[in-house]
């Protein structure tokens, strides 16, 4: 369990909070590129880390992420005109570039006074980059701006990658911990029947290997081995496989809020998620699926759009169809006869349980056990990073963007083989590092 003070430290990410300061030292995906589909299109409202902002795509295709208020009289730039390289306030026509520079002050006569004003008036703007189907933003001190993390999917052709987003109606940390906790698969996502039709439906959502579901059903108490690396943690959960074997499900925690799923065997699709706080009681989960060897098929992309694995079925506002307000469309009859939850969708099952812990989970009343070791190590690592930053020590991961070049996935190994050796056999490196020539 955590103390009340540490729970507050972990969960609050607004301005002038210690965790908020840590988050602001990293780049975060804040929008899908598809949300700003064309230059000079309509601005969007964006809230990230408790901060209200506006996003727009300028004429040259670059993206601005700026204060919502025109610095003249405070009019909302959501109603502004996005035109000819900048956003123009509809109130008096003041115009600003994506970087916040003033481009026009039509309420002042031409001359030295207007020129001085144009040089001195600026709109608050945050740096952005576009990569991997996402628009990324950095909200921290300019002098400490790091490079974008070198996640594998960012280096692949667009046809190899599928991205989505979904609203989560609780604090970022408990949602993240739900993704990190791989022990729950033996229950939350499991069938309660051996009926072939039920197992087949489960297979289409989580794995192409029927053995893995059997192993997860039969062993609900995986043994964890955890190793630290410059970007975070690699977490191996060993279940008993067939006689003399371990089935390893290996995940990655990447500072401060990325998680790579433990499912993929060689040749299969890889999945990751990034939990970005909207405020202290909600977050966007930005999801990415990639295949390093081949383009994704249209059938796969259709399945992801319809809700599969880490991807949820959502409406036009990226709000899940199955959500808190409708009890996730739980089917009590199916809960009795088919699945533990009676809720359709792996993502939706996760969301239900994470949301059920409250808008902000109370970690002071927990009783943690051996299968919670990943959650314990995550909390320890990120709280240590917060305290180090308070003492003037920047987070180690921001200096090592190359350390994000890692994979997660499934492996089968002899029962006496430790995680590091299983990782080397599966990935060629004990931390799952991807060869660097993809990023040259």
N, C-alpha and C positions, 0 to 999 in steps of 0.2 A: 504494500500500500504506500501511498504518498502522504506526506503531511499536507495540511490545508494550504500552507504557504507555497509548497512545491507544486501543488495542483494549480494554483493561481498562476505561478510562474510558467508552467507548461502550456496553459490554455489561452492566455491573453496575448494577442498579437497586434493590438492597436498601436498608434503612435505613442512614443515615450514609455513603452513597456519593454522589459528586458528581452522577452521572446520576439516582440515586434522588431526590436533593433537587430536581433540575430537574423530574422527572416529578410530584413531589408539589405543584408549583405549579399544576397543571392538573387540571381535571375529567376523569374517565375513566369510560366505561361498564364496569360490573363484573358486571352480570347482565342477562338479558332480563327485561322486566317479567313475561313469562309464566312465569318460574321461581318467582315468588311470586304465584300466581294469586288468592289470597283472603286477606282479613283473618283474623288469628288462626290462620293455617296453620302448618305445620311450619317451623322455622328451617332455614337452609341453611349449609353450610360454604362459605367463600369465601377464596381466597388471592389476594392482589394485591400486587405489588411486594415479594414475599417475606414478606408479613405475613399471619398466620393470623387470620381474622375469622369472625363469624357474622352472617347477615342474616335479618331477619324483617319481616313486614308486620303492623303493629299494627291494632287495631280500626278506627281512622279511615282506614285505607288508607295511611298514611305508612310509610316503610321505615326500619328501623334497621340500621346497619352497625356492629357493636360488637366489643369484645374477646371472645374465646371463653371467658374465665375469669371466673367470679363473683368479685368482690373480697373475699368473705367467706372461703372456703376453697379457691377455685380450681377448683370443679367446672365442667365443660364445659357451656355454655349451649345447645349443640346438643340436649341432652337436656331443656332447659327447657320449661316450659309457656307458650305464647304466648297471653295472655288479657287481656281487659279493659284494653287500652291499654298493655300492657307485657309483657316477658318475665320469667317467674318461675323462679328456680333450683329445680330439683327436689330439691336437697339439704336446704335449710332455709327455702325460700320467699322469699328476698330477691327483690325485683322492681324492674325498671328500665324506664324509658321509652326511646323510640327515640333520644332525645338523650343518654342516659346517666344522667339524673337518677334518684335512688333514690325509688321510690314506696312501698315497704313493707319494714319490718324486723320481721317477726313473731316473731323470737327475742328481742326486747327488750320489756319492759313499756312500756305507754303512759306518756308523761310527757316532761319537758324533755330528759332524756338521749337518748331515742329521737329526738326532734325534731332535736336537734343532730346526731346520727349520720346521720339521713336527709339533712340539709343538707350534710354533709361527705363522705359516701360517694358516689362516682360511678363509673360504668362507662365505660371509654374508648369513645367513640362518634365516628364521622366523619359530617360532613354528607352528605346524599343529596338528589338531585332525580330526578324521573321525567319523561322526555321522549323522544319518538320511538320508543317501544317498548323503551327501555333504562332501567335504573336506574343513575344516575351517582353517583360518589362523589368527594369531595375529601379527600385524605389529608395536606394540607400545613398550614402554620401558619395558625391561624384569622384572624390579623390581615391576612393576605395573600390571603384567599379571593377569587377572581375571579368574574365572571359566567360562566354556561355559554356555550361557544362557539356562535355563531349559524349553525350548519350549516343548509343549506337544508331538509333533510328534517325538521328539528325544527319547522319552521313550517307543515308541510303536514298536511292531514287524514289520519287513520290509514289510510284506504283507499288512499292514494297511496303507501304505504310498506310495504316488507317487510324484516324484520330477522332475522338468524340469528347463531349463533356456532359456532366450531369450534376444537378444540384444535390447537395447532402444537407439535411436539416438538423445538423448538430455541430458541435465544435470539431475543428480539424483534427485534434489529437486523438480522440476516441475513434473517429473514422479511420485515421491512419493506423492506429493500433489494431483495428479489425482487419485491415489488409495485411499487417505484419504477422498476425497470429495465424499460423498455418495449421495448428492443431484442430481448429474448429471444423475443418473440412470433414472429419469423420462423423460429424453430427449435423451441423447446420445445413450443409449442401447434400446430405446423403439421403438415399432412399431408405424406406423402412420395409421394403419388400424385395425379394429376389426375382420378382417377375421380370421376364425378359423385356417386355415393352417398356417398363419403367426404367430399367437400367439402360436401355438403348436411348431413351430420351435424355438421360443424364449424360451419356457419352457424347452426344452431339453438342453439348454445351461446355464440357470441361476437359475432355480428353479423348484421344483415339485409341487408348490402351485400356481394355477392360480389366486387365490385371491390377492396374493402379487403383481402381475403385474398390476392388476386392481387398487389396492390402490396406487401404484407408478404412474400410468398414471393419476389418478384423482387428486393427490395432489403433485404438483411439488415444494412446499415450506415447506419442513419438518422443525420442530422446534428442535433445538439442545440442549442437556444437556451434559455437559462434566465434567468428574471427573478425578483428577490426582491420580496416584498411583506410587509406587517406580520405576516401569519400564517404565512409560510413561503416556498415557491417555486412558481412555475408553470414547468413543463418541457415544451417543445415538441420533438417528434422528427419531423423531416421526411424522408419517403421519396419517391422518384420515383413519381409517379402516371402518368397518361396523358401524352402529349407536351405539354410546356409547363406541367405542373402539379406541385405538391407535395401529398402526402397528409400532413397534420399529425395526429399523435396527441398530445394535450395532456393532461397529468396535473397533479395538485396534491399537494405535500407541505405538510401543515398541522401545525404544532408541537403536541406533540412526536412524535405517532404516528398521525395520520390520513393516509390517502392516497385520492385520488379517481381513479378509473380513466379511461383515455383513449379509451373506445370510442364514446360516444354521439354520434349525429348528431341534428339537430333532430327532436323528437317521440319519440325513443327513451328508454328507461330509463337513468337514471344509477346508477352504482355507487360505493360507498366502503367502506373498511375501517379499523378501528382496532386496532392491535396492542398489547395490554395485557399486560405481563409478569406471569406467575404467580410465577416465580422467574427465575434466570439461565439456565435451560435449557429453559424452556417458556413459552408464552404463550397467551392466548385471543385469537382474532381475531374481533372483533365486526363483522359485515357489514351493510350497509344499501343497499337499492335503492329508488329513488324515481322517480316521474314527476311533474314539476311541473304538467303539463297535464291529467292524467286519473287516475282510480283504476286501480290495477293489476287485471288480470283474474284470475279464478280459475285459468285455465290457466297464466298466468305464475307465480302463487304456487305452484301445484303443481309447476311445473318447478323453481323455486328450492328448494322443500322436498326435491325429489329430487336436487338437486345440479346447479347450472348457473352458469357464470361464477364470480363470487367466492364463491358459496354451495356448500358441500360436502354430500355425502350423509353424514349422521351418525347415530349411534345415540341412545338416549334420554339418554345422558350427554354428548352433543355431541362425541363422539369420532368422527372420520372413519372410515367403513367401510374405506376404503383408506388404510393408514397404515404406519408403519415396521415394525411387527411382522409384517405379511403382505406386505411388499415392494410395497405399494400395488396388489396384485393385478395386477402387470405381466403382460402377454401378449406373449411374445417373438415369436410369429408375427405379431401385428399390428404390432409394432415393425419387423419386416422389410418389411411390405407396405403399411401404412396410415399410421402416425403415428410421429413421432420417438421417443416414449417407450413406446408400447404400454400406456399407463395411461389409464384413462377419467376424464375430467373435468379442466377447466382448473385448478380449485382444487387438485385432487389432484396434478396434474403440477407445479404450483408447490411444493407441500409436499414432494414427493419430492426435488426438487433442493435446496431450502433445507435440509431435514433432512440431506441427504447431505453437506453442508459441515461436519457435526459439531454437537455440542450447542451449542458456541460456536465460530464460524468463526475460523480463524487468518488475520487480514488482513495479517500480516507477510510472507507469501509470495506475494501477489497480483502480477499483471502487468496493470495497468489500461490501457485504451485509450480512443479517442474516444467510443465508445458507452457508456462508464461515467461520462460527465460528470455525469449526474444523481446517481449514487451518491456521487461525489466532493463535489459541492456540498452534498448532504444531510449528509454527515459533517462537512464544514467548518462548516456553519451550526449544527448541534446541539452540536458540541464547543465552538464559540465561545460559545454560550449557557451551557453548563456552566461554562466558565471565567469568564464575566462574572458569573454568580450567585455563584461562589466569592468574587468581589471585591465582592459586595454589590449588583450590578446585576440587578434582576429581569428575567425574559424579556419581551421587547417584546410578544409575542403575547398575553399574559394581559391587557394593557391595551386590547386591540383585539378584543373578541369579534365585532364587526361585520365584521372582516377575514376571518372564516371563511365569509362569504356568497359563495362562489365556486363556479363550475362547471368541469368538465373535459369533454373530448370530442374528437370527430373533426372535421376541416375539410379541404376541398379548396380550394386557392388557386393563382393563377399562381406559377410557379417563382421569380419575382423579388420576390415579396411577403414581407416579413419577418414574424416571429412576431407582433409587436405589432399590425401591421395585420391579419393574419389573425384574431387574437383579437378585435379591434374589429368586424370584419365578422361573425364567428361569434357572439360573445357581447355585443357592444355595449360592451366594456371591455377594455383590454389585459391585465388580470389575471383576466378572467372573472367580475367582480363581478356579483352578482344584485341587481336593483333592491330598494331598501330597503323599499318599501311592503308587502312580504310579512311584514316583521318588526315592523311598527308595532302 
